[in-house]
Amino acid sequence: MSPDQPAPAAFGEARPAGAAMWVPCFIFAHLFAAFWICRALAKLAPERCRRLTAALPFCRGARSEAEPAVRAAGDLEAPGAARPGAAAPLLLEWEGVGCAYSTPAGIRAVLQDVSGAARPGEVLALMGPSGAGKSTLLDILAGRKSVGRLAGRIAVNGAARAVGGRGAAAAAFTPRVSYVPQEDTFLPTMTVGETCALHAVLLLPRGTPARVAGERVEGVLAAMGLLHARDTLVGGVLPGGLCLRGLSGGERKRVSVAVGTLANPSIVFLDEPTSGLDSCSALSVTEHLRGRARASGLTVIASIHQPRAAVWACFDACSILSGGLLLFTGPCEDVVAWFESIGMGPWRPDVHGTSIDWVMDLVNVGFSGKQQLPAGRSAVGAPAKAAAAGQAAPRLDDRRSLSLDSRSRGHGGVAVGVVRAGSCTESSSWDLEVCSAPSSSEDGGGSKGAAAARAMAALGGCRGGGGGGKAQLGAGWRATVRALQWREFLRMVRNPADVAGRMLVFCWLGVLCGLVFWRAGDDAFGAEGVRNRLNVLFIQAQQYLLMPYVYMSLYTADKRHYTADISARLYSPSPYYAAKSLAVLPFVVANVLVCALVSYGMVGLRLTPLGVAGNSASSILLYLIGQQVHSMASIVMPNEDTSFLVTILWSALCMYFSNFIIRFDDMRMAWLSNLRYISAVNFAYSAYIKAEFQGATLSCAGGLMGDAELAALRGMLPATPQLAGPAAARVLERPGGECMMRMDAILGYFGVLDTPMWVYFAALIAYLGVVHLGTFLGLLLLARKERR
């Protein structure tokens, strides 16, 4: 280009303007990352943070993010809201409970004819070897199981409740109970107090004042002996492998119990509460459970494998299962006498060890080497089941037989107890009223609605059982979104590899792209400069397409937390999805903008408002689409490996049908070009080149081709002497000061000249909407699949 040639309007003043764009973004990215690293260290490593405060003044006074937990309740400050009172005692009875599944070989029963009762103030142990049906029975009693062929009868304070956990009676029963799973899914980056505060927002009745919620959190922590650990991180392994120090196994289990008792449940179900704990921690947990039951009338039902003597002494009653059959139910002190009475004794402590060890050896028939039950499992099961039904108190009578399924092919039946009509009668020292609703045969009301009304009356209308009646349980949709958004915020900002790490990765990726294509947009190298701009725009699209692969482990971890929470019925899919999307969006936008603007300024692309805005908006939308596709794949696919396969296939299709590697018009199999509509890169790349070239002109006064390109052209056409002649040299090397290239011709070459830019933005937004819809439907299906 001659010195007196004016700079093209589209690309002029690139050097100073480009530096003014990328240098501030580069500085901002590092300050941003340093700030969030400092905030994370304030919780993860306080000592290191204190050493850094002198160098990083903005770390001073970094307060805990625990405060939003209380404020996350938002609308919990309703006037006149009542403080949660003591739990109303519930008597839970079950008779003839069974469960079976359809298999290719027929109907397989995993639980048959199990009966029993759990009383207020007592701790009941569901015991048996692995595969005995303990967890299945626990899920049925807790109203968490709806999959399989369920049979039997369950009564709550004398009112019948559906075995499958459905219907109005089950809906009234669910808020009155709590379920503590075997493995907790607490976030390692949250403290004990924050974890309990989050669950308080989600579980306490709507309208509970924030002050009362805070007092309730303090109360359960004090009851579980955890006040000293209120500000201690839960700890664990973060996605990516970073390990955070936190609570011991026993303390984590006590936090699970504390969370389970936040909403004053009447019954707490625990699945293997001592699993994975040392003997001291196991004893501590069971003693806390027994103390809570004695002090408040709480009913505790826990499945347990093989407790030691001190742990066994904490239980009041037990139900012993083996192979899905009930062998014993009743007070713990009667178990030895029962087995001795049916010819299994005598128990000899010097030979057999503790009584429960002896009993568990008797019922463990899964190993052929131990023939402790000489008559076989069914021989013991028959008298045991008969005695078990007789030991349940108060008794369920009017027994009648009902098979699991009419096509069960001889798998046996289960007994179904029918609650008799009767008045409310006092039972136990906890002022319990057993309210027996009249049966449909007696009152003539056989409809489902009438049965539901009777059950609701029995649950809520008996003295001491209502708990207020009209209080709405659980947070509203908005309060749930705010609470989950706060949790997601803590998850991100306290993981150094998340917010800070992502910002640095995006920033330096933009720097690398800028260094490779440094100032490619400054000098008008004719066709060579156009080629460089087309290449860098395609590489930019590939960056945002491939970056989400780095965070696949985060998507998988989110799926684990979601499935655990949805199984516990903490919230529904919609507030979770809304909260997660809103929480991550600002950080995603900041990351992509830094990467885009750093590379844009260093390369020296078109510095006009339309060019910068179009490139940045397309980059954000493309990355959001790529991230959402990875999230959807991790939710829909059963494991991380298959998620990788799906996303790799999608990425390959996006690259092949980008209109850059091969133009759609050049495809011999023209029908394949219809796949362009599933390529997000096709829409983004079209928007990129529209923003870069539309209406632009480029001076070619310095030559249409560089020396290397011209030499290559002449080498490819050796039999064309015209290329070496003066005419060709004048056109290709010295076209003159008036030579200008219209960039609209590039748009025409790629077939995007006549399509407005807004069409590509609309296509990207619609694509993002479709992927969001697919992700949400995946969450709904996953929630349905998690039904037990």
HELIX and SHEET records of a PDB file:
HELIX    1   1 ALA A   14  LEU A   44  1                                  31    
HELIX    2   2 PRO A   46  LEU A   52  1                                   7    
HELIX    3   3 PRO A   57  CYS A   59  5                                   3    
HELIX    4   4 GLU A   67  ARG A   71  1                                   5    
HELIX    5   5 LYS A  134  LEU A  141  1                                   8    
HELIX    6   6 ALA A  168  PHE A  173  1                                   6    
HELIX    7   7 THR A  174  ARG A  176  5                                   3    
HELIX    8   8 VAL A  192  LEU A  203  1                                  12    
HELIX    9   9 ALA A  210  ALA A  223  1                                  14    
HELIX   10  10 LEU A  227  ALA A  229  5                                   3    
HELIX   11  11 GLY A  249  GLY A  260  1                                  12    
HELIX   12  12 SER A  279  SER A  296  1                                  18    
HELIX   13  13 ALA A  309  TRP A  312  1                                   4    
HELIX   14  14 CYS A  332  ASP A  334  5                                   3    
HELIX   15  15 VAL A  335  SER A  341  1                                   7    
HELIX   16  16 PRO A  349  HIS A  352  1                                   4    
HELIX   17  17 SER A  355  VAL A  363  1                                   9    
HELIX   18  18 ARG A  377  GLN A  391  1                                  15    
HELIX   19  19 SER A  440  ASP A  443  1                                   4    
HELIX   20  20 LYS A  448  GLY A  460  1                                  13    
HELIX   21  21 TRP A  477  VAL A  493  1                                  17    
HELIX   22  22 VAL A  499  VAL A  516  1                                  18    
HELIX   23  23 ALA A  527  LEU A  546  1                                  20    
HELIX   24  24 MET A  547  TYR A  551  5                                   5    
HELIX   25  25 MET A  552  SER A  567  1                                  16    
HELIX   26  26 PRO A  573  VAL A  603  1                                  31    
HELIX   27  27 PRO A  609  VAL A  636  1                                  28    
HELIX   28  28 GLU A  640  TYR A  656  1                                  17    
HELIX   29  29 PHE A  664  ASP A  666  5                                   3    
HELIX   30  30 ALA A  670  ILE A  678  5                                   9    
HELIX   31  31 ALA A  680  PHE A  693  1                                  14    
HELIX   32  32 ASP A  707  MET A  716  1                                  10    
HELIX   33  33 PRO A  721  ALA A  724  5                                   4    
HELIX   34  34 PRO A  726  LEU A  732  1                                   7    
HELIX   35  35 ASP A  744  TYR A  749  1                                   6    
HELIX   36  36 MET A  757  LYS A  785  1                                  29    
SHEET    1   A 4 GLY A 106  ALA A 118  0                                        
SHEET    2   A 4 LEU A  92  THR A 103 -1                                        
SHEET    3   A 4 ARG A 149  VAL A 156 -1                                        
SHEET    4   A 4 ALA A 159  ARG A 161 -1                                        
SHEET    1   B 6 VAL A 177  VAL A 180  0                                        
SHEET    2   B 6 ILE A 267  ASP A 271  1                                        
SHEET    3   B 6 THR A 299  ILE A 304  1                                        
SHEET    4   B 6 VAL A 123  MET A 127  1                                        
SHEET    5   B 6 ALA A 317  SER A 322  1                                        
SHEET    6   B 6 LEU A 325  PRO A 331 -1                                        
SHEET    1   C 2 GLY A 236  VAL A 237  0                                        
SHEET    2   C 2 CYS A 243  LEU A 244 -1                                        
SHEET    1   D 2 ARG A 400  SER A 403  0                                        
SHEET    2   D 2 GLY A 413  VAL A 416 -1                                        
SHEET    1   E 2 THR A 425  SER A 427  0                                        
SHEET    2   E 2 LEU A 432  VAL A 434 -1                                        
SHEET    1   F 2 THR A 697  SER A 699  0                                        
SHEET    2   F 2 MET A 740  ARG A 742 -1                                        
END                                                                             
